Amino acid sequence: MITSKYLKLTLLVFLIGSMAGAQDWKEEVLLTVNDSRVSAGEFMWVYRKNNSNTNKSTVDEYLELYTLFKLKVEQAKEEAYHQTESFSRELEGYRKQLAKNYLTDQGIKEELLKNAYERSKEEINVYHILVKCPADAIPSDTIMAYDKAKNIRERIRLGEPFVSVARGASDDPSAMFNGGNLGYLTVFQTPIVFEDAIYSMKPGELSRPVRTSEGYHIIKVQDRRPESGSVKVAHIMKATPPGASKEIINETKSEIDSIYSLLLGGGSFSELARNYSDDKGSALNGGELPWFSTGQMVHEFSEAAFSLLRDEDITLPFRTMYGWHIVKRIDRKAAPGYEEKKNILESKMSQSYLESLGKKSFIDKLKNEYNYKVNSECLDWFYSVADSAFRAGSYRWYEKDIPDNDVFSYAGREVSAKDFADFISKMGKRAFSSDSIEYINRLLDLKSYEDLENYENSILEQKYPEFRYLMNEFHDGILLFEISDKEIWSKTSKDSDELRAYWESRKNEFLTEESIRARIFSIDEKAGKRRTKILVREIRALIKQGADSSSIMLLDDGFNKEFLSYSHNIYKRNENTVIDNIRWHTGTIVFKDSNGTYIVDVENVKEASPLPYDEAISFIIDDYQEMIEKNWVQQLRNKYPVRINKVILNRIKQALADEQDNN
């Protein structure tokens, strides 16, 4: 069993709080335990992190705790716990998690939010044509889809109407109804590459094929306008299934027109919605829909809703791909400012996209920091060989043909053309482009990103002191847990012979509480002396006769009910004032105080006795663990030498005191 008392001391290392930041402190040794050394900087970092203002230790107190911690870790090292496979696996898991925070640009999020906010101020009316191509398509299928998209774009560029081409060529099934018009869009409503494309285009402009996970898109921007805010509406819908015949469409049109006539005649919108709308989800609520903004509804519906000028205004019947609608405006709100919209934008931001942008920004900074340079002459050779067959996966490398120089360099390291060729052979299918230069550049980005990240990861301990300190803390914390389990916790399990023997030696110190079982008959002082005297005599007589409590309470008429009461219980010390003031022995006792007179019928007195083992264990385990730890620590002190550099310790105290004064 692990107790809170023990955890406060021995598992302190696992309480990972906010990082204090790297300290500009010399690497002088403060503490040496056996052959293990702790620098002044590391100790100060640990002290700051693990000492809250509400539970703050002095430097000397914390150094004592820290020394005990290090003594235990030394024994774990001596017993080679750090050489086990399970230890290495656990430590590596902690390192991977911790390293993530150092291998991305953490500041990119706020920048992206502000950029998204600026974009959200504008809505863009977009048309598109989709040529389906799964993200994992084989190169030949990808090329075929790309070529098809280029041909479609060329048809439009040469004058064919976008809408008619969309209806005939788009793989988006909605194009048959809307001619490719997606309506007005804003941020986080399309894949980011699609969004980047539309926000970079002017009205009337036609994009080149844009690749998403769905396939290739030909995009046309029709219009750009300021954001519309949000609107709350109710609607009545008469549904027409996809591919409905003209007769069905006309029939539902007739039905919606009849409903519109009833509305014009003063009919209740909510009642008509409840009775006639085919949208059963909203019909139950009188046709009401949740608040929505541009792009969250199909284009025709959204435009109709935002076109209403006043609350309670209704639209003429109009058609969408789902059927016929009448919309009533309930309320409308202007677009919020940045601080109000920030949380909404953040909730919509894709975590994978955020990580991707954070990674790219981070790698760009590393390129600058480590003097990343590309050998353009060597890269030109790769451009020259990346023909269509090569890009489709036909990598025919001849050792003598590969240039004998480097593709790029960073931090004094060089990546050879041979290394890059091997990388292309393994990873070439992760990039695609019909352009050889773009294809090779994408693979160069993948290779340089991978190498720079791996290099940075390999030097985190040297580059960031706080990372090194944290890894030391994780390292020693795992060892502490293992050695503590062996030396303390396994010896204090409920079934351990050692714990049972300890209980036997001290069981008379862990006793059950004395208790008394009694009936208390209370006579209020308001009964008066004469009446009280009579009641005392009668109650004692009935108790002597063995009468039960109910019989005693009925010994007189209703008069007594106002002044006589009783309780029957098992009492311990300090639970009842009357019980605490009488002698604990069986029999009938009369006790008086300022509130009245009490006749106590003591039925049983239970003396204190040793607690059973199963009940006593929760009381003795803390003491037993403390005894074991005390003996263990003494053995460790005798075994491992401890040295403290007093000069450095005084410098630490002064530095921490100065920090406190400045705060």
Secondary structure, 3 states (H helix, E strand, C coil): CCCHHHHHHHCHHHCCCCCCCCCCCCCCEEEEECCEEEEHHHHHHHHHHHCCCCCCCCHHHHHHHHHHHHHHHHHHHHCCHHHCHHHHHHHHHHHHHHHHCCCCCCCHHHHHHHHHHHHHCEEEEEEEEEEECCCCCCHHHHHHHHHHHHHHHHHHHCCCCHHHHHHHHCCCCCHHHHCCEEEEECCCCCCHHHHHHHHCCCCCCECCCEECCCEEEEEEEEEEEECCCEEEEEEEEEECCCCCCHHHHHHHHHHHHHHHHHHHCCCCHHHHHHHHCCCHHHHCCCCECCCEECCCCCHHHHHHHHHCCCCCCECCCEEECCEEEEEEEEEEECCCCHHHHHHHHHHHCCHHHHHHHHHHHHHHHHHHHCCCEECHHHHHHHHHHCCHHHHCCCCCCCCCCCCCCEEEEECCEEEEHHHHHHHHHHHHHHCCCCCHHHHHHHHHHHHHHHHHHHHHHHCHHHHCHHHHHHHHHHHHHHHHHHHHHHHCHHHHCCCCHHHHHHHHHHHHHCECCCEEEEEEEEEEHHHCHHHHHHHHHHHHHHHHHCCCHHHHHCCCCHHHHHCEEEEEEEEECCCCHHHHCCCCCCEEEEEEECCEEEEEEEEEEECCCECCHHHHHHHHHHHHHHHHHHHHHHHHHHHCCEEECHHHHHHHHHHHHHHHHHC
